[in-house]
Amino acid sequence: MFDFSKEQIERYSRHIILKEVGGMGQTRLLESKVLLIGAGGLGSPVGVYLAAAGVGTLGIIDDDVVDLSNLQRQILHGTSDIGIPKTKSAEATIAEMNPDVKVVPYNERITSENAFQILEQYDLIVDGCDNIPTRYLLNDASVLLGKPVVHGSIFQFEGRVTVLYPGKRSVLPMHLS
């Protein structure tokens, strides 16, 4: 089990006291590696919650810069971040939120040239991208690597979450509205 510092015991106490998480579960979170595709409307809240929960390594892929029109829905970024890469903004926000989380920024798009090299380093892939070709690429790469992927998508006031775990029984997508 992880050797928690006093600060970590206080920070994660609400997880540690839950029988469903406990010290072993928090240890697994702190030792986990999650790759987040997109630091925008979907990726921002996911990144915030993964960092708050204490995911040990959080890779973030995004090739965009923060724009004023992003700020009402992309909570990883603030006004002072306008014009800088979203990965840099996300890294700074997460470092302030939880110093236990190591952020690995990738200021690029996921492509067929880099997908395997990047994805193989992570335990779980969270897809918050907004284009279909990237989703197909993630599906192909994750199946070949045996990596689970959580896909999220939203349109106005509706959302969908699908969990794909190669080699495991399929999970039906959830429709949220």
N, C-alpha and C positions, 0 to 999 in steps of 0.2 A: 504494500500500500504506500501511497505517496506520503512523504514526510512533510505535513502541512506546517507552515509557519503560523504564529498567532494571528497575523493579519489575514492569512488565507482561511483560517478557521472562522474568523469573524465574517469575512467577505462571503464565504460559501456556506455559512451556517444553515441557511434555509434549505439548501440542498442536502446537506449532511444529515439533518434531522429527519428527512423524508425516508421512510423505509424503502421506497422504490428507487432511491438514488444512493443515499448513505455515503460513507467515506470511500468505498470501492467505486461507486458510480462517479463521484467527483474526481477520483484518481483517473478513471478512464477518460473523463472529459479533458482533464489537464494534459493527458498524454496523447490525445487525439489530434488528427490532422484533417482539416476540412478545407476544400477548395470551393470558393464562391465565385461563380461566373456572373459578373455584373455587379456594379456598385451603384445602381440606379434605384428606381421605384420599388423593385422587389428586393434587390440585394442589400439596400440600406438597412431596412428593419431586420433582415436576417443576420446581417453582420453585427448589428448592435446586440441582438439577443445571444448570438453565439459567443461574442466577446464577454458579455455580462455573465454568461453561464460558465465561462472559464475554459473554452476550447483552447488547447495549448498552442496549436499552430493554425493560423487562418490565412490561406492563400487567397488573394483577391485579384481577379482578372477583369480589366476594363481599359479601353483605350480612349475614353472620352475625357473631357474636362468639365468642371463644374460650371454651370450656367445659372443665371438668376432664375430662369423658369423651372429649374430643378428643385428649388429650395422648399416649395410647399409640400413636397412628397418624398424627398430624398434626405432622410434625417441624419445621415452620416456627414452631411456637408453644411457649411454655414456661409454667411455673406462674405466673410474674409477669405473663403476658399474659391471664390469666383475666378475662373481662368486657369486654375491649377488642375493637374490630373486628378481624377476621382480616386485613383489608388493612393495617391499621396495624401489627399484629404482624409480618406478612410483610415489610413495608417495612423495619422496624427490623432484623429478622434478616438480610435480604439486604444492607442497608447495612453491617452488621458483617462479613458474609462477603466481599463484593466491592464496594468503592466505585466500581468502573468501571460498575456497573449502575445505570441510572436506573429507579426503580420509579414507575409511574404507578398509584396506587390508585383504584379505583372502588368505593366502599362502597355498592353498589346491585346489583340484579339486571339481567341483560341482558333487554331487552324489545323489543317491536316499535317502540317510540318512540325508543329509543336505539341499537339494534343497528347500523344503518348508520353513524351518526355515530362510534361507537366503533371498529367493525371496520375501517373504511376506513383508519385510521391505522397498521395493523399489517401485517407481511409474512406472518405465520403465526398461526393460532388454535389453541390447545391446549384441548380441552374436557375438563375434569375435573368437570363438573357431575353432579348426581345426579337429574335429572328429564327426562322425555321431551319435554315441550313446549319446553323450552329447546334440546334437541338438534335438534328440527325447525326452530325459529327460526334456529339457527346454520347449519343446512344451507341453508335458503332464502337467508339473507343472504350466506353465503359463495359460493353459486353465482352470485347476482346481482353480487357484487363481484369474483368470480374469485379468491377467497382460499382457499388450502389450509387444511384443518382436520384435526387429529389428534384422534380421539375415543378416550378411554380409559374403561373401565368395569371394575369388580371386584365380585365377590360372594363373600364368604368367602375361599376359597383359589383362586378362578379369576379370570382377567382376560382382557380383550379389548382389542386396539388396532386401530383402523381409520384409514387415511389416505385422505382425500377431497381430490382436487385437481381442481376444475372445469375441464373441457376437456381433461384428461389421461386416459390409459388408467386404468381402475379398478384399485385395488390390493385384493387379497383380504384380509379381516380375519384377524388372527392370534389364535389361541386359546392362552392361556398358562395352565398349571396346574402 
